[in-house]
Amino acid sequence: MVDKVLTANRLSDGIAVWLDANGQWNEDLQSSLVARHAEAVASLEEIGKRDFSANKVVDVNIIDVAEEDGRLWPTRLRERIRAAGPTIEYATGYKPADAAFIAV
C-alpha cells in the first residue's frame, strides 16, 4: 500500500493544511500523520468528514505520498504545489514555492 496523508484547505483563509498526529490541521506537510494501512486510511477519512461537517476545512482529500530522505513528497504535481505554496507571489507572509520541491 502507498503511504497516504489527509489534506484540505482551511476554511478561514483557503491555505492548504495537513492533519498532524495531534489531530490538528497544520500548514507543514512534513508534520503530517502518515497512514500506512487500510484501517488508518479509513480513520483519516472519518476525521476529514467530521472536520468538513464542523466547517473547519474544505476540499478534504487523502493523497499519496512517498518518503524519501526522511521527507514526505506528494506523488502528484498538484499536491506538491499545494505543499510548497503558490507558484507566484500570493500574499504577505507567503513566498512562492520552491521549484526544486515541485519538480517531477
Backbone as a chain_set.jsonl record, in Angstrom:
{"seq": "MVDKVLTANRLSDGIAVWLDANGQWNEDLQSSLVARHAEAVASLEEIGKRDFSANKVVDVNIIDVAEEDGRLWPTRLRERIRAAGPTIEYATGYKPADAAFIAV", "coords": {"N": [[0.837, -1.188, 0.0], [0.434, 2.268, -0.686], [1.78, 5.051, 1.076], [-0.26, 7.453, 2.775], [-1.695, 10.724, 3.329], [-3.799, 13.143, 4.987], [-5.292, 15.915, 3.573], [-6.435, 19.305, 3.196], [-8.185, 22.42, 2.709], [-7.945, 25.221, 4.723], [-10.779, 26.667, 6.105], [-10.988, 29.323, 6.943], [-9.059, 30.886, 5.562], [-8.303, 29.64, 3.211], [-5.833, 28.429, 2.893], [-3.653, 25.669, 2.219], [-3.665, 22.756, 4.198], [-2.563, 20.1, 6.412], [-3.368, 17.132, 8.178], [-2.097, 16.542, 11.385], [-0.297, 14.403, 13.748], [-1.414, 15.019, 16.176], [-3.988, 15.528, 15.65], [-4.52, 17.997, 14.665], [-4.901, 20.626, 12.236], [-2.369, 21.497, 10.107], [0.005, 23.689, 8.596], [2.289, 22.571, 7.569], [3.413, 20.094, 5.599], [5.32, 18.159, 6.288], [4.794, 17.554, 8.908], [2.711, 15.86, 8.907], [0.37, 13.255, 9.749], [0.968, 10.019, 8.843], [-0.683, 7.559, 7.042], [-0.434, 4.126, 6.893], [-1.751, 1.778, 6.45], [-4.89, 0.139, 5.654], [-6.865, 0.517, 7.671], [-5.975, 2.798, 9.003], [-6.194, 4.667, 6.959], [-8.977, 4.682, 6.64], [-9.671, 5.797, 9.096], [-8.568, 8.383, 8.777], [-10.248, 9.285, 6.731], [-12.714, 9.469, 8.098], [-12.126, 11.445, 10.014], [-11.644, 13.603, 8.295], [-14.234, 13.925, 7.161], [-15.647, 14.603, 9.481], [-14.396, 17.053, 10.28], [-14.865, 18.611, 8.042], [-17.666, 18.729, 8.129], [-17.888, 20.186, 10.461], [-17.172, 22.64, 9.623], [-14.453, 23.384, 9.585], [-12.567, 22.862, 7.635], [-12.24, 22.664, 4.014], [-12.551, 20.971, 0.815], [-11.452, 18.377, 1.319], [-9.098, 15.782, 1.129], [-7.569, 12.583, 0.688], [-4.278, 11.921, 0.07], [-1.605, 10.48, -1.91], [1.671, 9.858, -0.749], [5.246, 9.77, -0.79], [8.027, 8.686, 1.066], [11.137, 10.045, 1.117], [14.509, 10.279, 1.754], [13.913, 10.981, 4.395], [11.913, 12.861, 4.127], [8.57, 13.853, 3.31], [6.992, 13.459, 0.209], [4.582, 14.505, -1.946], [2.978, 12.516, -4.425], [1.691, 13.47, -6.665], [1.825, 16.253, -8.912], [0.109, 18.473, -8.51], [-0.393, 18.326, -5.757], [2.171, 18.658, -4.742], [2.626, 21.314, -5.402], [0.63, 22.523, -3.83], [1.648, 21.843, -1.315], [4.072, 23.205, -1.218], [3.448, 25.82, -1.49], [2.072, 28.706, -3.215], [2.826, 29.177, -6.726], [3.464, 31.672, -7.477], [3.947, 35.113, -6.375], [1.894, 35.615, -3.645], [0.582, 36.528, -1.172], [1.222, 38.687, 1.61], [3.655, 37.311, 3.658], [3.663, 34.825, 2.503], [5.687, 33.055, 0.545], [6.756, 32.339, -2.855], [6.567, 28.973, -4.192], [9.105, 26.455, -3.737], [10.936, 25.622, -6.417], [12.484, 23.321, -6.771], [11.316, 21.464, -5.053], [8.869, 21.097, -6.206], [9.466, 20.067, -8.709], [9.193, 17.39, -10.987]], "CA": [[0.0, 0.0, 0.0], [1.133, 3.555, -0.743], [1.529, 5.918, 2.231], [-1.248, 8.486, 2.498], [-1.941, 11.76, 4.333], [-5.056, 13.863, 4.811], [-5.092, 17.331, 3.285], [-7.65, 20.11, 2.988], [-7.935, 23.856, 2.75], [-8.518, 25.84, 5.908], [-11.949, 27.451, 5.72], [-10.844, 30.744, 7.261], [-8.24, 31.651, 4.614], [-8.055, 28.871, 1.997], [-4.471, 27.884, 2.863], [-3.555, 24.213, 2.277], [-3.277, 22.226, 5.503], [-2.471, 18.651, 6.539], [-3.666, 16.662, 9.522], [-0.9, 16.039, 12.065], [-0.517, 13.302, 14.689], [-2.201, 15.523, 17.303], [-5.355, 15.788, 15.185], [-4.623, 19.413, 14.315], [-4.61, 20.972, 10.846], [-1.077, 22.144, 10.145], [0.456, 24.158, 7.276], [3.535, 21.886, 7.215], [3.245, 18.709, 5.146], [6.262, 17.274, 6.971], [4.23, 17.218, 10.218], [1.505, 15.059, 8.673], [0.183, 11.886, 10.2], [1.023, 9.166, 7.657], [-1.437, 6.307, 7.131], [0.309, 3.087, 6.187], [-2.596, 0.594, 6.262], [-6.285, 0.47, 5.307], [-7.604, 1.0, 8.844], [-5.537, 4.174, 9.246], [-6.798, 5.488, 5.904], [-10.394, 4.817, 6.995], [-9.731, 6.757, 10.197], [-8.358, 9.712, 8.197], [-11.477, 9.651, 6.011], [-13.72, 9.869, 9.088], [-11.703, 12.742, 10.568], [-11.898, 14.588, 7.246], [-15.687, 14.162, 7.095], [-16.037, 15.3, 10.706], [-13.931, 18.43, 10.284], [-15.594, 19.292, 6.972], [-19.01, 18.996, 8.662], [-17.751, 21.199, 11.517], [-16.745, 23.881, 8.954], [-13.061, 23.716, 9.861], [-11.814, 22.745, 6.39], [-12.965, 22.307, 2.791], [-11.765, 20.246, -0.182], [-10.721, 17.35, 2.057], [-8.638, 14.688, 0.276], [-6.465, 11.727, 1.085], [-3.344, 11.921, -1.055], [-0.457, 9.586, -1.854], [2.978, 10.458, -0.508], [6.395, 8.873, -0.693], [9.051, 9.198, 1.98], [12.463, 9.978, 0.521], [15.494, 11.011, 2.55], [13.283, 11.484, 5.605], [10.924, 13.909, 3.822], [7.375, 13.425, 2.589], [6.841, 14.041, -1.124], [3.355, 14.103, -2.636], [3.292, 11.89, -5.704], [1.093, 14.269, -7.746], [2.327, 17.616, -9.048], [-0.852, 19.393, -7.869], [-0.209, 18.297, -4.301], [3.477, 19.26, -4.437], [2.434, 22.767, -5.449], [-0.132, 22.897, -2.632], [2.513, 21.688, -0.142], [5.177, 24.167, -1.242], [2.921, 27.18, -1.554], [1.731, 29.121, -4.572], [3.965, 29.303, -7.638], [3.655, 33.101, -7.708], [3.748, 35.937, -5.178], [0.488, 35.434, -3.297], [0.144, 37.463, -0.141], [2.238, 38.957, 2.609], [3.953, 36.17, 4.509], [3.664, 33.582, 1.725], [6.63, 33.162, -0.565], [6.491, 31.357, -3.923], [7.007, 27.594, -3.956], [10.455, 26.052, -4.084], [10.862, 24.897, -7.69], [13.108, 22.001, -6.627], [10.36, 20.583, -4.381], [7.766, 20.838, -7.136], [9.961, 19.35, -9.887], [8.77, 15.967, -11.071]], "C": [[0.881, 1.251, 0.0], [0.797, 4.351, 0.51], [0.58, 7.04, 1.835], [-1.315, 9.482, 3.654], [-3.257, 12.458, 4.001], [-4.767, 15.344, 4.632], [-6.432, 18.004, 3.065], [-7.211, 21.556, 2.827], [-8.658, 24.407, 3.969], [-9.654, 26.762, 5.479], [-11.741, 28.946, 5.926], [-10.06, 31.539, 6.228], [-7.877, 30.889, 3.335], [-6.68, 28.246, 1.89], [-4.52, 26.358, 2.976], [-3.032, 23.785, 3.642], [-3.287, 20.701, 5.459], [-2.734, 18.278, 7.976], [-2.406, 16.094, 10.16], [-1.281, 14.967, 13.087], [-1.314, 13.722, 15.918], [-3.64, 15.821, 16.909], [-5.599, 17.237, 14.82], [-4.327, 19.594, 12.835], [-3.406, 21.892, 10.84], [-0.668, 22.555, 8.735], [1.688, 23.422, 6.766], [3.274, 20.428, 6.868], [4.117, 17.746, 5.937], [5.785, 16.866, 8.368], [3.022, 16.292, 10.115], [1.553, 13.697, 9.35], [0.108, 11.017, 8.949], [0.273, 7.872, 7.929], [-0.729, 5.264, 6.278], [-0.478, 1.783, 6.044], [-4.051, 1.037, 6.13], [-7.072, 1.039, 6.485], [-7.246, 2.45, 9.16], [-6.126, 5.12, 8.207], [-8.274, 5.715, 6.21], [-10.58, 5.819, 8.125], [-9.531, 8.184, 9.689], [-9.61, 10.185, 7.459], [-12.549, 10.145, 6.974], [-13.384, 11.222, 9.706], [-11.962, 13.845, 9.552], [-13.368, 14.935, 7.141], [-16.161, 14.957, 8.301], [-15.651, 16.773, 10.654], [-14.541, 19.252, 9.15], [-16.992, 19.669, 7.475], [-19.006, 20.073, 9.733], [-17.274, 22.543, 10.962], [-15.345, 24.339, 9.356], [-12.256, 23.775, 8.572], [-12.756, 22.44, 5.232], [-12.011, 21.552, 1.866], [-10.856, 19.211, 0.484], [-10.371, 16.197, 1.122], [-7.565, 13.869, 0.965], [-5.559, 11.631, -0.128], [-2.204, 10.94, -0.812], [0.819, 10.389, -1.622], [4.035, 9.36, -0.507], [7.371, 9.505, 0.284], [10.413, 8.956, 1.356], [13.401, 10.855, 1.333], [14.872, 11.665, 3.775], [12.267, 12.586, 5.391], [9.751, 13.3, 3.077], [7.284, 14.185, 1.275], [5.506, 13.594, -1.701], [3.704, 13.533, -4.009], [2.721, 12.668, -6.885], [1.627, 15.697, -7.727], [1.406, 18.613, -8.34], [-0.604, 19.464, -6.365], [1.165, 18.827, -3.89], [3.378, 20.775, -4.446], [1.68, 23.233, -4.215], [0.752, 22.846, -1.389], [3.578, 22.767, -0.06], [4.702, 25.611, -1.239], [2.658, 27.57, -2.988], [2.989, 29.282, -5.433], [4.262, 30.755, -7.978], [3.577, 33.841, -6.378], [2.258, 35.938, -4.871], [-0.017, 36.503, -2.334], [1.287, 37.651, 0.847], [2.421, 37.736, 3.505], [3.992, 34.836, 3.78], [4.557, 33.748, 0.518], [6.294, 32.123, -1.634], [7.114, 30.003, -3.608], [8.448, 27.381, -4.395], [10.378, 25.167, -5.331], [11.468, 23.499, -7.586], [12.166, 21.006, -5.966], [9.254, 20.179, -5.345], [8.213, 19.969, -8.312], [9.6, 17.874, -9.853], [9.923, 15.141, -11.557]], "O": [[1.946, 1.272, 0.618], [-0.348, 4.332, 0.964], [0.61, 7.519, 0.701], [-1.033, 9.14, 4.802], [-3.759, 12.372, 2.879], [-4.077, 15.953, 5.449], [-7.435, 17.349, 2.784], [-6.02, 21.865, 2.812], [-9.825, 24.1, 4.213], [-9.478, 27.563, 4.561], [-12.266, 29.752, 5.159], [-10.333, 32.721, 6.019], [-7.207, 31.443, 2.463], [-6.382, 27.593, 0.89], [-5.326, 25.814, 3.731], [-2.087, 24.367, 4.174], [-3.924, 20.091, 4.601], [-2.37, 19.014, 8.893], [-1.722, 15.264, 9.561], [-2.462, 14.665, 13.263], [-1.838, 12.867, 16.632], [-4.425, 16.306, 17.724], [-6.745, 17.664, 14.68], [-3.588, 18.806, 12.245], [-3.412, 22.941, 11.485], [-0.964, 21.842, 7.776], [2.093, 23.637, 5.624], [2.951, 19.622, 7.741], [3.693, 16.627, 6.227], [6.323, 15.923, 8.949], [2.386, 15.979, 11.121], [2.608, 13.082, 9.502], [-0.733, 11.257, 8.082], [0.545, 7.173, 8.905], [-0.458, 5.486, 5.098], [0.066, 0.786, 5.57], [-4.396, 2.173, 6.457], [-7.87, 1.958, 6.302], [-8.111, 3.238, 9.541], [-6.513, 6.242, 8.533], [-8.771, 6.831, 6.053], [-11.531, 6.6, 8.119], [-10.239, 9.097, 10.115], [-9.986, 11.354, 7.554], [-13.222, 11.137, 6.694], [-14.272, 12.053, 9.899], [-12.451, 14.916, 9.914], [-13.722, 16.11, 7.042], [-16.974, 15.872, 8.171], [-16.471, 17.644, 10.945], [-14.715, 20.463, 9.288], [-17.445, 20.794, 7.271], [-19.991, 20.792, 9.904], [-17.004, 23.473, 11.722], [-15.082, 25.538, 9.456], [-11.373, 24.619, 8.419], [-13.897, 22.021, 5.424], [-10.805, 21.504, 2.113], [-9.649, 19.177, 0.242], [-11.234, 15.689, 0.407], [-6.756, 14.395, 1.729], [-6.01, 11.3, -1.224], [-1.879, 10.61, 0.328], [1.022, 11.451, -2.211], [3.747, 8.19, -0.258], [7.52, 10.727, 0.319], [10.799, 7.816, 1.097], [13.121, 12.03, 1.57], [15.253, 12.773, 4.154], [11.799, 13.191, 6.356], [9.913, 12.352, 2.31], [7.474, 15.4, 1.232], [5.316, 12.399, -1.926], [4.62, 14.016, -4.673], [3.221, 12.536, -8.002], [1.852, 16.275, -6.664], [1.886, 19.506, -7.642], [-0.607, 20.547, -5.779], [1.309, 19.386, -2.803], [3.972, 21.447, -3.602], [2.051, 24.239, -3.611], [0.633, 23.696, -0.508], [3.949, 23.198, 1.031], [5.494, 26.524, -1.006], [2.998, 26.815, -3.899], [4.083, 29.497, -4.911], [5.221, 31.035, -8.698], [3.183, 33.261, -5.366], [1.445, 36.232, -5.748], [-0.924, 37.274, -2.651], [2.213, 36.842, 0.894], [1.453, 37.197, 4.042], [4.324, 33.816, 4.384], [4.235, 34.483, -0.415], [5.62, 31.134, -1.346], [8.075, 29.912, -2.845], [8.942, 28.044, -5.307], [9.807, 24.077, -5.285], [10.999, 22.581, -8.258], [12.209, 19.818, -6.285], [8.764, 19.051, -5.302], [7.409, 19.211, -8.854], [9.694, 17.212, -8.82], [9.793, 13.925, -11.701]]}, "num_chains": 1, "name": "protein.A"}
